[in-house]
Amino acid sequence: MTRPEAPDEYLTAYTRILADVCATGRRLTRDELESLRAQGERAAEAGHGLRTLVRRHLSAARAFSPSLAAAGVDRVLAAVEQAVDAFAEGHERAQKFAMRQEEADRREFIDDLLYGRSDLGRLAERAERYGLLFSRAHAVAVAEGTRPVDDTHPATRHVETSLLGRFGDRRVLLTTKDGRLVCVAPGDQDDVLAFFAKHAYAATDGGRVAIGRPHPGAGGVVHSYEEALNALELADRLDLKEPVLRAADLLVYPVLARDRQAMADLVQDTLGPLRTARGGAQPLLDTLIAYFDAGCTAAEAARRLSLSVRAFTYRLERIHKLTGADPSDPVHRYTLQTAVIGARLLAWPDDGV
């Protein structure tokens, strides 16, 4: 459907001024220029494009061609230039204000959505404007790079272009929050989140991406977002190397950390004796971490710590002697490994749990 031509009301003041200029050869006054800027603002607010309006202004100027000789071509053209420039300035000013207002509204919606603020009914109405339907479950993916990103960052533009090119008008919301890239997608469209994770990882120069589980309703977006953030925090605490983390695969860690005091007691009772070792507990804790991360293979764990197998085995024996728990014994291994996870979650021994 073609947009109708701009009404003549946006040209009335201009043609009147131009007629007077042709008669007198004068320049435009300050009040006239401001009036033309105001007309440009009103035209923009009414949704009329600048290109069409400029063409209408130039066509109107052509109608005064018989009067140009008397007034002087240069003077009239200078007046046209002034008038069109003032009108365009007002039009652009209104457009910029509208864009700033739109961005402010969008940012307010994002904050309300991810923090669970605002009335849920009102939030649902606003969500449809941005392509989200809360009648469906949604999942949230969060990408964190080595440097913060915002809406104008090249990484944001790259990921947005890639998503649009691949999935078109699917109901996907891409935004930034607290220096991270955030993607909200229907929970049954895991291909969208996987695609986002791949491109966000590349665009952030090897950052890390976490994907929350799908949850229904507006509150489900908040829940999934928090799960993704918690997964990123866990990755930092546990030094997880995977570039893409799924909250569903990490559920055991929140369960273990839910009773902080019980976890602290387990760490202290199981690993506390390591503090008496020469050099403190940290080297022996690192030994256990490497051992469990290597699938309880001493040779691989020794390689990761740049130790000989003999030196590594000596450390395991030392741990056994101090704690009374043998890392190579399946019966003891679960307790030790759970305590090691707890130590990493609680930043032991640095925090003095």
BELPE-V323186 format. One record per residue. N is the residue number from 0. RES is the residue in three letters. PHI is phi as a letter, one per 30 degrees, with the letter a starting at -180 (NA if undefined). PSI is psi in radians with two decimals (* if undefined). Layout:
n:res:phi:psi
N:RES:PHI:PSI
N:RES:PHI:PSI
//
This chain:
n:res:phi:psi
0:MET:NA:2.23
1:THR:d:2.34
2:ARG:d:2.36
3:PRO:d:2.68
4:GLU:d:2.63
5:ALA:d:2.40
6:PRO:e:2.73
7:ASP:d:-0.29
8:GLU:e:-0.44
9:TYR:d:-0.11
10:LEU:c:-0.18
11:THR:e:-0.92
12:ALA:d:-0.69
13:TYR:d:-0.84
14:THR:d:-0.62
15:ARG:d:-0.76
16:ILE:d:-0.74
17:LEU:d:-0.66
18:ALA:d:-0.71
19:ASP:d:-0.66
20:VAL:d:-0.75
21:CYS:d:-0.55
22:ALA:d:-0.58
23:THR:c:-0.40
24:GLY:i:0.22
25:ARG:d:2.95
26:ARG:c:2.87
27:LEU:d:2.52
28:THR:d:2.90
29:ARG:d:-0.70
30:ASP:d:-0.66
31:GLU:d:-0.73
32:LEU:d:-0.71
33:GLU:d:-0.62
34:SER:d:-0.68
35:LEU:d:-0.65
36:ARG:d:-0.75
37:ALA:d:-0.66
38:GLN:d:-0.70
39:GLY:d:-0.70
40:GLU:d:-0.79
41:ARG:d:-0.68
42:ALA:d:-0.71
43:ALA:d:-0.74
44:GLU:d:-0.48
45:ALA:d:-0.09
46:GLY:j:0.30
47:HIS:c:2.31
48:GLY:d:2.57
49:LEU:d:-0.66
50:ARG:e:-0.80
51:THR:d:-0.73
52:LEU:d:-0.70
53:VAL:d:-0.72
54:ARG:d:-0.71
55:ARG:d:-0.66
56:HIS:d:-0.74
57:LEU:d:-0.65
58:SER:d:-0.69
59:ALA:d:-0.66
60:ALA:d:-0.60
61:ARG:d:-0.52
62:ALA:d:-0.33
63:PHE:c:0.19
64:SER:e:-0.63
65:PRO:d:-0.40
66:SER:c:-0.09
67:LEU:d:-0.65
68:ALA:d:-0.72
69:ALA:d:-0.71
70:ALA:d:-0.43
71:GLY:j:2.09
72:VAL:e:-0.79
73:ASP:d:-0.73
74:ARG:d:-0.74
75:VAL:d:-0.75
76:LEU:d:-0.62
77:ALA:d:-0.68
78:ALA:d:-0.72
79:VAL:d:-0.77
80:GLU:d:-0.78
81:GLN:d:-0.82
82:ALA:d:-0.83
83:VAL:d:-0.67
84:ASP:d:-0.74
85:ALA:d:-0.77
86:PHE:d:-0.78
87:ALA:d:-0.64
88:GLU:d:-0.76
89:GLY:d:-0.72
90:HIS:d:-0.82
91:GLU:d:-0.63
92:ARG:d:-0.74
93:ALA:d:-0.67
94:GLN:d:-0.75
95:LYS:d:-0.70
96:PHE:d:-0.74
97:ALA:d:-0.70
98:MET:d:-0.74
99:ARG:d:-0.69
100:GLN:d:-0.72
101:GLU:d:-0.74
102:GLU:d:-0.68
103:ALA:d:-0.74
104:ASP:d:-0.73
105:ARG:d:-0.73
106:ARG:d:-0.68
107:GLU:d:-0.72
108:PHE:d:-0.77
109:ILE:d:-0.78
110:ASP:d:-0.80
111:ASP:d:-0.68
112:LEU:d:-0.84
113:LEU:d:-0.32
114:TYR:c:0.02
115:GLY:i:0.46
116:ARG:c:3.02
117:SER:i:2.78
118:ASP:d:2.33
119:LEU:d:-0.64
120:GLY:d:-0.79
121:ARG:d:-0.68
122:LEU:d:-0.69
123:ALA:d:-0.69
124:GLU:d:-0.78
125:ARG:d:-0.57
126:ALA:d:-0.64
127:GLU:d:-0.55
128:ARG:d:-0.52
129:TYR:c:0.27
130:GLY:i:0.19
131:LEU:c:2.39
132:LEU:c:1.97
133:PHE:d:-0.02
134:SER:d:-0.22
135:ARG:c:2.72
136:ALA:d:2.61
137:HIS:b:2.67
138:ALA:b:2.66
139:VAL:b:2.32
140:ALA:c:2.43
141:VAL:b:2.23
142:ALA:c:2.30
143:GLU:b:2.13
144:GLY:c:-3.05
145:THR:d:-0.36
146:ARG:b:2.59
147:PRO:d:2.63
148:VAL:b:2.70
149:ASP:b:-3.00
150:ASP:d:-0.39
151:THR:c:0.02
152:HIS:d:2.49
153:PRO:e:-0.62
154:ALA:d:-0.70
155:THR:d:-0.80
156:ARG:d:-0.69
157:HIS:d:-0.82
158:VAL:d:-0.72
159:GLU:d:-0.78
160:THR:d:-0.72
161:SER:d:-0.76
162:LEU:d:-0.77
163:LEU:d:-0.71
164:GLY:d:-0.55
165:ARG:d:-0.70
166:PHE:c:-0.06
167:GLY:i:-2.22
168:ASP:c:0.48
169:ARG:e:2.71
170:ARG:d:1.39
171:VAL:b:2.36
172:LEU:c:2.12
173:LEU:c:2.29
174:THR:a:-3.08
175:THR:b:2.62
176:LYS:a:2.17
177:ASP:h:0.71
178:GLY:i:0.14
179:ARG:c:2.69
180:LEU:d:2.37
181:VAL:b:2.32
182:CYS:b:2.17
183:VAL:c:2.16
184:ALA:b:2.74
185:PRO:e:2.43
186:GLY:d:-0.36
187:ASP:c:0.16
188:GLN:c:1.13
189:ASP:d:-0.42
190:ASP:d:-0.57
191:VAL:d:-0.81
192:LEU:d:-0.66
193:ALA:d:-0.71
194:PHE:d:-0.77
195:PHE:e:-0.81
196:ALA:e:-0.76
197:LYS:d:-0.85
198:HIS:d:-0.59
199:ALA:d:-0.68
200:TYR:d:-0.76
201:ALA:d:-0.72
202:ALA:d:-0.44
203:THR:c:0.33
204:ASP:h:0.88
205:GLY:i:0.64
206:GLY:d:-2.77
207:ARG:b:2.49
208:VAL:b:2.37
209:ALA:b:2.44
210:ILE:b:2.11
211:GLY:d:2.93
212:ARG:d:2.70
213:PRO:d:2.43
214:HIS:b:2.60
215:PRO:d:2.73
216:GLY:i:3.10
217:ALA:d:-0.68
218:GLY:d:-0.46
219:GLY:d:-0.58
220:VAL:d:-0.78
221:VAL:d:-0.80
222:HIS:d:-0.82
223:SER:d:-0.69
224:TYR:d:-0.78
225:GLU:d:-0.64
226:GLU:d:-0.72
227:ALA:d:-0.75
228:LEU:d:-0.72
229:ASN:d:-0.63
230:ALA:d:-0.69
231:LEU:d:-0.70
232:GLU:d:-0.73
233:LEU:d:-0.71
234:ALA:d:-0.67
235:ASP:d:-0.77
236:ARG:d:-0.68
237:LEU:c:-0.01
238:ASP:h:0.79
239:LEU:d:2.40
240:LYS:c:-0.24
241:GLU:d:2.33
242:PRO:d:-0.45
243:VAL:b:2.15
244:LEU:c:2.43
245:ARG:c:2.23
246:ALA:e:-0.58
247:ALA:d:-0.47
248:ASP:d:-0.13
249:LEU:c:0.27
250:LEU:d:-0.46
251:VAL:d:-0.55
252:TYR:d:-0.81
253:PRO:e:-0.60
254:VAL:d:-0.80
255:LEU:d:-0.62
256:ALA:d:-0.09
257:ARG:d:-0.71
258:ASP:c:1.55
259:ARG:d:-0.70
260:GLN:d:-0.71
261:ALA:d:-0.69
262:MET:d:-0.73
263:ALA:d:-0.70
264:ASP:d:-0.73
265:LEU:d:-0.77
266:VAL:d:-0.81
267:GLN:d:-0.78
268:ASP:d:-0.63
269:THR:d:-0.78
270:LEU:c:-0.18
271:GLY:e:-0.70
272:PRO:d:-0.33
273:LEU:d:-0.33
274:ARG:d:-0.45
275:THR:d:-0.13
276:ALA:d:2.66
277:ARG:d:2.22
278:GLY:j:-0.04
279:GLY:i:-3.05
280:ALA:d:-0.44
281:GLN:e:-0.80
282:PRO:e:-0.69
283:LEU:d:-0.58
284:LEU:d:-0.75
285:ASP:d:-0.61
286:THR:d:-0.80
287:LEU:d:-0.71
288:ILE:d:-0.84
289:ALA:d:-0.67
290:TYR:d:-0.81
291:PHE:d:-0.66
292:ASP:d:-0.45
293:ALA:c:0.21
294:GLY:i:0.52
295:CYS:i:0.59
296:THR:c:1.93
297:ALA:d:-0.69
298:ALA:d:-0.77
299:GLU:d:-0.72
300:ALA:d:-0.72
301:ALA:d:-0.73
302:ARG:d:-0.73
303:ARG:d:-0.53
304:LEU:c:0.07
305:SER:h:0.74
306:LEU:c:2.76
307:SER:d:2.73
308:VAL:d:-0.64
309:ARG:d:-0.76
310:ALA:d:-0.66
311:PHE:d:-0.75
312:THR:d:-0.63
313:TYR:d:-0.70
314:ARG:d:-0.73
315:LEU:d:-0.69
316:GLU:d:-0.67
317:ARG:d:-0.73
318:ILE:d:-0.77
319:HIS:d:-0.75
320:LYS:d:-0.73
321:LEU:d:-0.69
322:THR:c:-0.36
323:GLY:i:0.04
324:ALA:c:2.28
325:ASP:c:2.00
326:PRO:e:-0.44
327:SER:d:-0.12
328:ASP:c:2.09
329:PRO:e:-0.55
330:VAL:d:-0.69
331:HIS:d:-0.41
332:ARG:d:-0.71
333:TYR:d:-0.78
334:THR:d:-0.79
335:LEU:d:-0.79
336:GLN:d:-0.69
337:THR:d:-0.71
338:ALA:d:-0.66
339:VAL:d:-0.74
340:ILE:e:-0.78
341:GLY:d:-0.71
342:ALA:d:-0.69
343:ARG:d:-0.67
344:LEU:d:-0.61
345:LEU:c:0.08
346:ALA:h:0.65
347:TRP:d:2.50
348:PRO:c:0.03
349:ASP:d:-0.66
350:ASP:d:0.00
351:GLY:i:0.73
352:VAL:d:*
//
